[in-house]
Amino acid sequence: MKAEFFQPLSRALARAWPGFSQITDAVRLSGGASQETWALDAEVAGAAERLILRRAPGGHSSPTAVPLATEAIVIETVREAGGKVPRVRYVLKEEDGAGQGYVMDRLEGETIARKILREDEFAVIRPQLAAACGQELARIHRVETRALAAVLPTVDGPTQLARYRAIYDAYDHPDPVFEMAFRWLEPRLKPPAEIALVHGDFRHGNLLISPLGLEAVLDWELTHLGDPLEDLGWICTRSWRFGVTARPVGGFGQLADLLKAYATSGERAFTIEDVKPWIVYGSLKWGIMCMTMYQGFRSDGSVERATIGRRASETQWDLVRMILHGEL
C-alpha cells in the first residue's frame, strides 16, 4: 500500500540512518483511532528491518494526545531506564515533508485481548502476566521526571475527576449511578504523595504480549506526570477484563500479585484499598467516554459510536457492584 508521504519519509530515513536504502513494503494496521500506525519493511545495509511508523492522521497531531515527538522522547527515556518499549529510530521533522510522527522497531507479540485471554499458546504465561505488569509499571514509575516535566502535563486524580464531571454535566443527562460514583470518589481520589511518570492507558491493546511474556508497552499518547495508582487501577478496570471478572488484572491475574511484584521491584507498597478508588474511577471514566460516543452517534449516526455508547450501562452495573457490594 502506497501513500504520498512514503517518498519524503524514505529520503528522511536515508539521511538519518546509515545504510538505509528503501522501504520495501508498507501496510496500514487497524486500530489506533487517534494515530495512524503503519507496519514497514525496510532494507538497511543489505538486511531487512521490521519497523512501525506512528503518524498523525493527515500529518497533523490530535489535540487530545501529547505531540508525537514528545511521545517519542518519553519512549526513549523509558527504554534507557530499562523499560520494555520499542527503540525509536527516527522522529520526523517539519522539513522532511512527511507529517508528524516517528519510526520505531517492530516487535513480535499480540495485543488482542481475546487471543491473550483464551488461546492455548498463552496458557502458560497468563498466570505470570500480573506480576510482569507490576514489574514493568515499577520501571515506568521510577523514571526520573525532572527533564520530562518540561514537556509533559501534570494531571492528578482530583483534576481528572473534575474534568470528567464537567464533560458529564455538559451532556445534561443525569444518571443516579454516575452521580453516586462521583460522590463516592470525591473524598477518596486524593492528590498523590509523589508525582511519577504515568503511561495513562496501561491496558489490553497497548500491551504487547507473546507466549514468553510481556514484550513491550505501546501507545504512549496519553502519558503524563501524575499518580502512579492511576496505571495500577486502569489495568484492573472491569471493562478491560473482557468477561474474566474473577481476575481483576486484565482478566489474567490477581491484584495481590500485581502489587507484590510492584513493591518488590522497588516501588511503594500499595494496598488493594489504595488502588480501589482508581478502579472505580476507571469504570466511571469509561462510562462517560461511552456517553461521549453516544453524543457522536446523535450527530453523525455512526453505528460504531452507538455500539460503544450503549456500553455505558455496563459500567453502571460495574459501579453498583464495586461501590454498594464491595467487589473489585
N, C-alpha and C positions, 0 to 999 in steps of 0.2 A: 504494500500500500504506500503510495507516494503522497507527499504533502509539499506545499510551496516552500516551507521553511527547511527542507532537508538539505538543499544545496548550501545555503548560508551556514547551517549547523555543521555540515561536513567541513566547510572551509575553516570555521572557528576551531573545530577539534584538530584539524591538521596543523593549525598554527600553534595550538597549546600542547599537543600531545605528540612527543617524538615517536616517529614510526607509524602514526595513524595514516591510513591511506584512503579508506572509504567505508561507508555504511553499506553493507551487503543485503540487509533485509530489515524491514520495519513493520510492526503490527501494533495497531492501537488496541489496548486492552480495555475490557469492560470494567465498570466500577469506577469509583473516584468521581463523585458528582461535581466537585469544585475544581478539579485539576485534570488535565489530560495526562494519561500515562501510556507511554509507548515502549514496547519491547524492541530493542535494537540489536542487530548483529553487526559487528564491525571487524575490519581487518586492521591489525596493528602489528607492525614488524613481522608480517607474514603469518601471524597467528590469529585465531578467532577470539574475539572478546564479546561477552554477553553483557548487555547494558540495559539500563532503564532511563528513559527521558521523562522527567516530570515537568510539565509545561502548563503555563496559564492558558485557559481557553482563549483562542484568538490572539494569544500573545500578551494578554492583559490580566493582571492579578486580581483575585477576588478581594472585596473589602472586608470579608469576614475571616480571612486567613492571614497569617503572617506572610510577608513577602517571601517568594520562593528563594531569593538569595539569602534571606535570614534563616529560612528552614535549612538550607544547605550548611550554613555556619553552625547551627545547633547540632546537626547530624555529625559533622566532623569533630565538633567539640566532644560529643558523647563518645564517638569512636576512639578518639585519642585518650579518653579516660577509661577505656576498656569495655565500653558498651557494645552490644550486639546490634550494629547498624551497617548498612552497605557503605562502602567507600565512595565518597563524592569525587568524581573525576574532573568535572568542569562545570562552572557556573556561567551561564550565558550573560553577555554584556550587551548594552544597548547598541553598540556599534556593530555587533555581529549580525543584526537584522533578522534574528530567528525568534524573537519574542523573549518572554521571561521564563526562566526555568533552569534546570541543572541536569547533568548526566551522572549516573551512579552505577555501580556494579549491579548486575542481576544475579540474585542468589536463588538456590533451589529451595523449594518448600511449598506449602499450601496455606492459603488464608481463608478458605471457605469453611465456616463452622460446621456445616452438615457433614463434611468429609472428616474433619478432625475429630468430631464427637462420635461418629458412628462407623467409620470404615475400619476394617480389620488391621490395616497397615499401621494405624496409630494406636492400637490397643495397648501395646507395651509401654509406650511413652506417656499416655494420658495420665496415669496416676502421679507422674513426676512433674507435670506441667505447672501446677500451682506453686510448687517450690521454685521452679525455674523462673516464673513470673516474679516471685518475691525477690529472688536474687538479682534479676535484671532491673527491677524498679529501685532496688538499693543502689545499683550502679548509677542509674539516672539521677536519683535524688542526691547523690554525693558530688555531682559535677559542680565545680566552682562557678558561682553565679555572678561574680563581680563584673567580668567582661560582658556577660550576656545581658546584664541589667541595662546596658546602653541600647540594646536592640529589641528587647522583649518587654511586653507589658507585665505588670504585677496585678494579678486578679485573685483575690482570696474568696473564701466561701460566702461571707455576707454580701460581697459585691456581686457575685454570681446570682445569689438568691434574689437580690433586689432587681437585677437585670431581668430575670425570668418573671418576676412579679409584674414588672412594667409591661412585658410582652403579653402576659396573660390578661392583665387588666385592660389592655388596649383592644382585645377582642370582644369585650363586654358580653361575655358568655359565662357567668358564674357557675362554678361546679362545686358541690359540697365536699367532695373528696379532695380536690386540689386545694380548696380553702383550708381543710383540716391539715393537709401536708405542709402548707406554708406556715401555719400557726405552730405546728409541731417542730418545724425546723428552725424557726426564728431564734429561739434561745439555745439551740444545740449546734448550729453550724457557726462556729466561732472563728475569729482570726487565728491563724496558725502561730504556734510557738516559734517556729523557724520557717523562713522562706526557702523553697527549693525549686530547682528546675522541674517542671511538670510536663509530661507528654501531652495531656489534655484529651486524649482519645484512645487510651490503652485498653483495647478490647479485640474480639474476633474481627477479622477483616484487616486489622492493622498489625497483627502478629503473624510472622512467617514461621510456620511450624513444619518440621519434617519428621519422619519416623525416628530420627535421632534426638529430636528435642526442639527447643526454641532457637531458631536460626537468626532472626532479626526483628527489630521493632521498626515499623514503617509509618509513613504518612504523619509527619510532624507539623502539619499546617495549623493545628490549634495549640501548639506549645506556648508556654508562658511561665512566669515565675508565680508560685503560689503555694498552696498547702499540699504536701506530699500525700495526705489522706485522700485527696481527690482521685489520683490514679489508682490507689488501693481499693477505693469504693466503686469506681466506674467499671472495672473488670468484673465486679460482683453484681452489677445491676441485673435484675431478674430478666429483663428483655434480652440480655446478652448471654443467657444460659441456654437459649434455644430449646426450651422444653425440659431440660435436665435440671429441674429446680432444686433437687436434693444436693447438688454440688454447686455451691454459690460462686466459686471462682470459674467463670466462663463455661459452666456446665461440665467441667472436667475435674474439679478439685475442691478441697475444703479450705475455708478461710483460715483455720488454725495453721495449716501447712504454709499458706502464703505468708502469714505474719511471722511464723517461726523462721522461715528462710530469710525474710526481710531483716529481722533482728540479728540473726547470726551472721549476716553479711555486713554487719557493722552499723546498721541504722537503728533508729529509735524503736524500742519495744512497744508497739501499739497493741491495744486490746481490741477484741471484737466490738465492744461498746464504743470505742473511739471511731471505728470505721462505719458503724451502722448509720449515723446521720448522713454520711456521704452515699451509702447505698440507697437510702430513702430518697435523697436528693436526686440520684441518678434516675429513679423512676419518675419523679416529678418533672425533671428536666426533659426526659424523653417524651413524657405525656404532652408537655407544652410544645415540644417540637412537632409532635403529631398534629396538634391543633393548628400549628403554623402550616403544615402540609394541607390540612383541610381548607384553610383560608385560600391557599393557592388553587385548590380544586374549584372553589367557588368562582374564581376569576378566569381560569383557563380550561376547566372541565377535564383536566388530566386524570385518567383512570388510576395511574400510578400514585398520584398525590392523594386521591380518595382512598386507595387501599391502605396507604400508610396512615392517613388521617384517622381512620376508624380504629386504629390500634391504641388510640388514647384510652379507650375503655379498658384495655388490658392493663395499662399502667395504673388505672384507678383501682382495679381489683388487687394488684400487687401492693399498692399503698395501704389498702384496708388490711391486708394480711400482715404487713410489717408493723404498722402503727397500732392497730387495735388488737391483733392476735400475737404480737411479739415474734413473728417469724423473721428470718433473714431473707 
